[in-house]
């Protein structure tokens, strides 16, 4: 029996994880937490807000599913990695904002990091057991979101409701807006760099509207392997919670005779500059990914409130990146201070651009 602690239990990932846990006799939910929504009675141990590491200490889990949204998920990630406990990671911001700290924590505990993002779960499965010298590059796919194919001029007046109408995935509001700006793929680019120890120039992003191919790996002999399946987050959630077993899920097998279209194209970085901003921040390293993440969280929240135009999101991020110098973060306190400063600067730029 695997004891599961579920952080972010009321979000999109959390609710689907509850379905997976309830259906699997080998999984036991021992703790559940949310940021603000009630979770009373969901598990023997529950918590709303507060220090999630205290809950984890009491729960003594075998696996932690971290589905917290944003920078707030980092302490739980570090706690889990330091102790060598299995980490099912849906909180990509942990590795974006605190990649070096998370890497140091992992070197201490050496427990497995099991990605829950569909793209990283796919890449994990494609790369497992492969000698690093045989790998040429990793390709992450992006649906393109609800505004795929639109020119920059067509995006000026789009509304939060339009941005939340994702064509293929059912996700929470923040990640759905990130998908619409392509920032989500930028964050995943940085996450992949830390997860798979690949340099940025060997990680590519392509637009793939049907979201059937989740990732591809090219090898040095010219071959490429792809992970394909219908877009359903229950698949990577189940894989992470039951690894190394591949448990049965209620997802229909892929019907190859149904006329599937496997179309790929380059992202339009003029209309969607967030992807390039994320790549530049990742390549700059040090605290720049933390600044990127903080500024984006501020901008997206203001957009969802209806006060910031859609194109204001990447503009706030770019202004914030240009205003803050990259430094080394020696510990979590340093990183927290940088995160707070980036949010202050981003908020100031946001106020200049509000409707």
ZADOMI-34226 format. One record per residue (C-alpha): x, y, z; residue number from 0. Coordinates in Angstrom, 1 decimal, padded with zeros to 4 digits. Layout:
NODE     px     py     pz   i
NODE      X      Y      Z NUM
...
This chain:
NODE     px     py     pz   i
NODE  000.0  000.0  000.0   0
NODE  001.5  003.4 -001.0   1
NODE  000.7  006.3  001.3   2
NODE -000.2  009.4 -000.8   3
NODE -000.1  013.0  000.3   4
NODE -002.0  015.2 -002.1   5
NODE -001.2  018.9 -002.1   6
NODE -003.5  021.0 -004.2   7
NODE -006.4  018.6 -003.7   8
NODE -009.2  020.9 -005.0   9
NODE -007.6  021.9 -008.3  10
NODE -007.8  020.2 -011.6  11
NODE -004.9  017.8 -011.0  12
NODE -006.0  017.2 -007.5  13
NODE -009.6  016.2 -008.3  14
NODE -008.4  013.8 -011.0  15
NODE -005.8  012.4 -008.7  16
NODE -008.6  011.6 -006.2  17
NODE -010.3  009.6 -008.9  18
NODE -007.1  007.6 -009.6  19
NODE -006.5  007.0 -005.9  20
NODE -010.0  005.8 -005.2  21
NODE -009.9  003.4 -008.1  22
NODE -006.5  001.8 -007.2  23
NODE -006.4 -000.7 -004.3  24
NODE -002.7 -000.1 -003.8  25
NODE -003.0  003.6 -003.1  26
NODE -004.1  005.2  000.2  27
NODE -004.7  008.9  000.6  28
NODE -003.3  009.8  004.0  29
NODE -003.2  013.6  003.7  30
NODE -004.8  016.3  001.6  31
NODE -004.3  020.0  001.4  32
NODE -005.6  023.0 -000.5  33
NODE -004.8  026.7 -000.6  34
NODE -008.2  028.0  000.4  35
NODE -011.0  025.5 -000.4  36
NODE -012.3  023.2  002.4  37
NODE -011.0  019.6  002.4  38
NODE -012.4  018.3  005.6  39
NODE -013.0  014.6  005.6  40
NODE -011.1  014.1  002.4  41
NODE -008.2  012.3  004.1  42
NODE -007.2  011.4  007.7  43
NODE -005.0  014.5  007.8  44
NODE -006.2  017.7  006.1  45
NODE -005.0  021.3  005.9  46
NODE -006.1  024.5  004.3  47
NODE -003.2  027.0  003.7  48
NODE -000.3  027.2  006.0  49
NODE  003.0  025.4  006.0  50
NODE  002.6  022.2  004.0  51
NODE  005.8  020.7  005.2  52
NODE  004.2  020.4  008.7  53
NODE  001.4  018.3  007.2  54
NODE  003.9  016.2  005.4  55
NODE  005.9  015.5  008.6  56
NODE  002.8  014.2  010.3  57
NODE  001.6  012.2  007.2  58
NODE  004.8  010.2  006.6  59
NODE  003.9  009.6  003.0  60
NODE  005.5  007.2  000.5  61
NODE  004.7  009.6 -002.4  62
NODE  003.9  013.3 -002.4  63
NODE  001.7  014.6 -005.3  64
NODE  002.6  018.3 -005.4  65
NODE -000.2  020.0 -007.4  66
NODE  000.1  023.4 -005.7  67
NODE  000.0  026.3 -008.2  68
NODE  002.9  028.7 -008.3  69
NODE  005.9  029.5 -006.2  70
NODE  004.1  028.4 -003.0  71
NODE  004.8  024.7 -004.0  72
NODE  008.5  025.0 -003.7  73
NODE  009.0  024.2  000.1  74
NODE  007.0  021.0 -000.3  75
NODE  009.1  020.0 -003.3  76
NODE  012.4  020.6 -001.4  77
NODE  011.1  018.8  001.7  78
NODE  010.2  015.7 -000.3  79
NODE  013.4  015.7 -002.3  80
NODE  015.6  016.1  000.7  81
NODE  014.1  013.0  002.3  82
NODE  014.2  010.8 -000.8  83
NODE  010.5  010.4 -000.9  84
NODE  008.8  009.8 -004.3  85
NODE  007.8  013.1 -005.7  86
NODE  004.9  013.2 -008.2  87
NODE  005.5  016.7 -009.5  88
NODE  002.7  018.8 -011.1  89
NODE  004.1  022.1 -009.6  90
NODE  006.4  023.1 -012.5  91
NODE  007.2  026.4 -010.7  92
NODE  009.2  024.4 -008.2  93
NODE  011.9  023.7 -010.8  94
NODE  011.4  027.0 -012.7  95
NODE  011.8  029.3 -009.7  96
NODE  014.0  027.0 -007.6  97
NODE  015.7  024.6 -009.9  98
NODE  019.2  024.8 -008.3  99
NODE  017.7  024.5 -004.8 100
NODE  015.6  021.5 -005.9 101
NODE  018.6  019.9 -007.6 102
NODE  020.7  020.3 -004.4 103
NODE  017.8  018.8 -002.4 104
NODE  017.6  015.9 -004.8 105
NODE  021.3  015.2 -004.5 106
NODE  020.8  014.9 -000.8 107
NODE  017.8  012.5 -000.9 108
NODE  018.2  010.8 -004.4 109
NODE  014.5  009.9 -004.5 110
NODE  012.7  009.7 -007.8 111
NODE  011.1  012.8 -009.4 112
NODE  008.0  011.5 -011.4 113
NODE  006.7  014.3 -013.6 114
NODE  003.0  014.8 -013.8 115
NODE  002.9  017.3 -016.7 116
NODE  001.9  015.3 -019.7 117
NODE  004.9  016.4 -021.8 118
NODE  007.5  015.7 -019.0 119
NODE  005.8  012.4 -018.1 120
NODE  006.1  011.4 -021.8 121
NODE  009.8  012.5 -021.9 122
NODE  010.5  010.6 -018.7 123
NODE  009.2  007.4 -020.2 124
NODE  011.0  008.0 -023.5 125
NODE  014.3  008.7 -021.8 126
NODE  014.3  006.2 -019.0 127
NODE  017.1  003.7 -019.4 128
NODE  018.7  005.6 -022.3 129
NODE  022.4  006.4 -022.2 130
NODE  022.7  010.2 -022.2 131
NODE  025.2  010.1 -025.0 132
NODE  022.7  008.5 -027.3 133
NODE  020.2  011.4 -027.0 134
NODE  020.3  014.1 -029.5 135
NODE  017.4  016.3 -028.5 136
NODE  014.0  016.5 -026.8 137
NODE  010.9  017.9 -028.5 138
NODE  008.0  019.3 -026.3 139
NODE  004.7  019.8 -028.0 140
NODE  002.3  022.6 -027.4 141
NODE -001.3  022.8 -028.5 142
NODE -001.0  026.5 -029.3 143
NODE -003.9  027.3 -027.0 144
NODE -007.2  029.0 -028.1 145
NODE -005.4  031.7 -030.1 146
NODE -003.2  029.5 -032.3 147
NODE -002.9  031.1 -035.7 148
NODE -003.8  034.6 -034.6 149
NODE -001.5  037.5 -035.4 150
NODE -000.3  039.8 -032.6 151
NODE -002.7  042.5 -033.6 152
NODE -005.6  040.1 -033.2 153
NODE -004.8  039.5 -029.6 154
NODE -005.1  043.0 -028.2 155
NODE -008.7  042.7 -027.1 156
NODE -009.1  039.1 -026.2 157
NODE -010.9  038.5 -022.9 158
NODE -010.2  036.2 -019.9 159
NODE -013.2  034.0 -020.9 160
NODE -011.7  033.5 -024.4 161
NODE -008.3  032.7 -023.0 162
NODE -009.8  030.1 -020.7 163
NODE -011.5  028.2 -023.6 164
NODE -008.7  025.7 -024.2 165
NODE -009.3  023.5 -027.3 166
NODE -007.9  020.2 -026.0 167
NODE -007.0  020.3 -022.2 168
NODE -009.2  020.9 -019.1 169
NODE -006.9  022.7 -016.7 170
NODE -007.0  025.3 -013.9 171
NODE -007.3  029.0 -014.9 172
NODE -003.7  030.0 -014.3 173
NODE -002.2  027.2 -016.4 174
NODE -004.8  027.7 -019.1 175
NODE -003.9  031.3 -019.5 176
NODE -000.2  030.3 -019.5 177
NODE -001.1  027.9 -022.4 178
NODE -002.8  030.8 -024.3 179
NODE  000.4  033.0 -024.0 180
NODE  002.7  030.0 -024.6 181
NODE  004.3  030.8 -021.2 182
NODE  003.3  027.4 -020.0 183
NODE  005.6  025.8 -022.6 184
NODE  008.3  028.2 -021.6 185
NODE  008.0  027.1 -018.0 186
NODE  008.1  023.5 -019.2 187
NODE  011.2  024.2 -021.2 188
NODE  013.0  025.3 -018.0 189
NODE  011.5  022.4 -016.1 190
NODE  012.8  019.9 -018.7 191
NODE  016.3  021.4 -018.5 192
NODE  016.4  020.5 -014.8 193
NODE  014.5  017.3 -015.0 194
NODE  016.6  015.7 -017.7 195
NODE  019.9  017.6 -017.5 196
NODE  019.7  018.8 -021.1 197
NODE  021.1  022.1 -022.3 198
NODE  018.5  024.5 -023.6 199
NODE  019.7  024.3 -027.2 200
NODE  018.8  020.6 -027.2 201
NODE  015.2  021.2 -026.1 202
NODE  012.8  022.3 -028.9 203
NODE  009.1  023.4 -028.7 204
NODE  006.7  022.7 -031.6 205
NODE  003.0  023.5 -032.1 206
NODE  000.9  020.3 -032.3 207
NODE -002.8  021.3 -032.2 208
NODE -004.4  017.9 -031.5 209
NODE -002.2  017.2 -028.5 210
NODE -001.9  013.5 -029.4 211
NODE  001.9  013.5 -029.4 212
NODE  003.1  014.6 -025.9 213
NODE  006.9  014.5 -026.5 214
NODE  009.5  013.2 -028.9 215
NODE  013.1  012.3 -028.4 216
NODE  015.6  012.3 -031.2 217
NODE  018.6  010.0 -031.0 218
NODE  022.1  010.2 -032.4 219
NODE  021.4  007.5 -035.0 220
NODE  018.6  009.6 -036.7 221
NODE  015.7  007.7 -035.0 222
NODE  013.0  009.6 -033.1 223
NODE  010.6  008.0 -030.6 224
NODE  007.3  009.6 -029.7 225
NODE  004.9  009.2 -026.8 226
NODE  001.3  009.4 -028.1 227
NODE -002.2  009.2 -026.5 228
NODE -005.4  011.1 -026.1 229
NODE -005.0  014.3 -024.0 230
NODE -006.1  013.2 -020.6 231
NODE -004.2  014.1 -017.4 232
NODE -005.4  011.0 -015.6 233
NODE -002.7  009.1 -017.6 234
NODE  000.4  010.9 -016.3 235
NODE -001.2  011.2 -012.8 236
NODE -001.7  007.4 -012.7 237
NODE  001.8  006.7 -014.0 238
NODE  003.4  008.9 -011.4 239
NODE  001.4  007.6 -008.5 240
NODE  001.8  003.9 -009.4 241
NODE  005.4  003.9 -010.9 242
NODE  007.0  001.6 -011.8 243
NODE  003.7 -000.2 -012.3 244
NODE  001.6  000.9 -015.3 245
NODE -001.9  000.7 -013.8 246
NODE -005.1  000.4 -015.7 247
NODE -007.0  003.7 -016.3 248
NODE -010.5  004.3 -017.8 249
NODE -008.9  006.0 -020.8 250
NODE -009.9  004.7 -024.2 251
NODE -007.0  003.2 -026.3 252
NODE -005.8  005.4 -029.2 253
NODE -007.8  004.7 -032.3 254
NODE -005.3  005.0 -035.1 255
NODE -008.0  004.4 -037.8 256
NODE -010.1  007.4 -036.8 257
NODE -008.3  009.9 -039.0 258
NODE -005.8  011.3 -036.5 259
NODE -003.9  014.3 -037.8 260
NODE -000.3  014.7 -036.6 261
NODE  000.5  018.2 -037.6 262
NODE  003.6  020.2 -036.3 263
NODE  004.8  023.7 -036.9 264
NODE  007.1  026.3 -035.3 265
NODE  005.7  028.6 -032.6 266
NODE  005.0  032.2 -033.6 267
NODE  007.2  034.0 -031.2 268
NODE  006.2  037.5 -032.5 269
NODE  002.6  037.0 -031.5 270
NODE  003.5  034.9 -028.4 271
NODE  006.8  036.3 -027.0 272
NODE  006.5  034.6 -023.7 273
NODE  008.2  031.4 -025.0 274
NODE  011.3  033.4 -026.0 275
NODE  011.3  035.3 -022.7 276
NODE  011.3  032.0 -020.8 277
NODE  014.1  030.5 -022.9 278
NODE  016.2  033.7 -022.4 279
NODE  015.6  033.6 -018.6 280
NODE  016.5  029.9 -018.5 281
NODE  019.7  030.5 -020.4 282
NODE  020.6  033.5 -018.2 283
NODE  020.2  031.2 -015.2 284
NODE  020.8  032.2 -011.6 285
NODE  017.6  033.9 -010.3 286
NODE  016.2  035.0 -013.7 287
NODE  013.8  032.0 -014.0 288
NODE  012.5  032.9 -010.5 289
NODE  011.9  036.5 -011.7 290
NODE  010.2  035.3 -014.8 291
NODE  007.8  033.1 -012.8 292
NODE  007.0  035.7 -010.2 293
NODE  006.3  038.4 -012.9 294
NODE  004.1  036.0 -014.9 295
NODE  002.1  035.0 -011.8 296
NODE  001.4  038.7 -011.1 297
NODE  000.5  039.5 -014.7 298
NODE -001.8  036.5 -015.2 299
NODE -003.7  037.2 -012.0 300
NODE -004.2  040.8 -013.1 301
NODE -005.4  039.7 -016.5 302
NODE -007.8  037.2 -015.0 303
NODE -009.2  040.1 -012.8 304
NODE -010.0  041.8 -016.1 305
NODE -007.7  044.7 -015.4 306
NODE -004.7  043.9 -017.7 307
NODE -004.9  043.4 -021.4 308
NODE -003.7  040.0 -022.8 309
NODE -000.7  041.4 -024.5 310
NODE  000.2  043.1 -021.2 311
NODE  001.2  039.7 -019.7 312
NODE  004.4  039.3 -021.7 313
NODE  005.1  043.0 -021.5 314
NODE  005.0  043.0 -017.7 315
NODE  007.3  039.9 -017.7 316
NODE  009.8  041.5 -020.1 317
NODE  009.9  044.8 -018.2 318
NODE  010.4  043.0 -014.9 319
NODE  013.2  040.8 -016.3 320
NODE  014.9  043.9 -017.6 321
NODE  014.6  045.7 -014.3 322
NODE  016.1  043.1 -012.0 323
NODE  019.7  041.8 -012.1 324
NODE  020.4  038.1 -012.0 325
NODE  022.1  037.0 -008.8 326
NODE  022.9  033.7 -007.1 327
NODE  020.4  032.4 -004.6 328
NODE  022.3  030.7 -001.7 329
NODE  019.2  029.4  000.0 330
NODE  015.4  029.5  000.2 331
NODE  015.4  032.8  002.0 332
NODE  017.4  034.4 -000.8 333
NODE  015.0  033.0 -003.4 334
NODE  012.0  034.2 -001.4 335
NODE  013.4  037.7 -001.3 336
NODE  014.0  037.7 -005.1 337
NODE  010.5  036.4 -005.6 338
NODE  009.1  039.2 -003.5 339
NODE  011.1  041.8 -005.3 340
NODE  010.1  040.6 -008.7 341
NODE  006.4  040.7 -007.6 342
NODE  006.8  044.2 -006.4 343
NODE  008.4  045.3 -009.7 344
NODE  005.9  043.4 -011.8 345
NODE  003.0  044.9 -009.8 346
NODE  004.4  048.4 -010.5 347
NODE  004.6  047.7 -014.2 348
NODE  001.1  046.2 -014.2 349
NODE -000.4  049.3 -012.7 350
NODE  001.1  051.3 -015.7 351
NODE -000.7  049.0 -018.1 352
NODE -004.1  048.4 -016.5 353
NODE -007.2  049.3 -018.4 354
